[in-house]
Amino acid sequence: MVLHFLPEILLNAGKLFHFAEKTHVSTWLFRVGNVVFIAARFLSVIFAVLTFWFGLEPYASHTLRYVYEIYTSVVNMCMLKVKNT
């Protein structure tokens, strides 16, 4: 959540300073906010890939692991494909 809130805070602060006609501060906040926004989106994609790659297998019950066999690499890659579309 912090990953998504930080760019929003910077961009909204930039808007407030823009409305207050503090153009130097607002320009700086918009630039920093845009860079942080791109970095946050990139990191969220990386975290999604790592989550589906390594899976949540250590937290699954034995029933889910052995009976349904849902934690396989094929299912993880399919879920990653669904998430990114």
Contacts in CASP RR format, 6 or more apart in sequence:
PFRMAT RR
TARGET T0000
AUTHOR 0000-0000-0000
METHOD contacts of the structure
MODEL  1
MVLHFLPEILLNAGKLFHFAEKTHVSTWLFRVGNVVFIAARFLSVIFAVL
TFWFGLEPYASHTLRYVYEIYTSVVNMCMLKVKNT
3 40 0 8 1.000
3 43 0 8 1.000
3 44 0 8 1.000
4 40 0 8 1.000
4 44 0 8 1.000
6 36 0 8 1.000
6 40 0 8 1.000
7 33 0 8 1.000
7 34 0 8 1.000
7 36 0 8 1.000
7 37 0 8 1.000
7 40 0 8 1.000
10 29 0 8 1.000
10 32 0 8 1.000
10 33 0 8 1.000
10 36 0 8 1.000
11 29 0 8 1.000
11 30 0 8 1.000
11 33 0 8 1.000
11 34 0 8 1.000
11 37 0 8 1.000
13 29 0 8 1.000
14 25 0 8 1.000
14 26 0 8 1.000
14 29 0 8 1.000
14 30 0 8 1.000
15 26 0 8 1.000
17 25 0 8 1.000
17 26 0 8 1.000
17 29 0 8 1.000
18 26 0 8 1.000
18 30 0 8 1.000
45 84 0 8 1.000
48 80 0 8 1.000
48 83 0 8 1.000
48 84 0 8 1.000
49 80 0 8 1.000
52 76 0 8 1.000
52 77 0 8 1.000
52 79 0 8 1.000
52 80 0 8 1.000
52 83 0 8 1.000
53 76 0 8 1.000
53 80 0 8 1.000
55 71 0 8 1.000
55 76 0 8 1.000
56 71 0 8 1.000
57 65 0 8 1.000
57 71 0 8 1.000
60 71 0 8 1.000
64 70 0 8 1.000
64 71 0 8 1.000
65 71 0 8 1.000
END
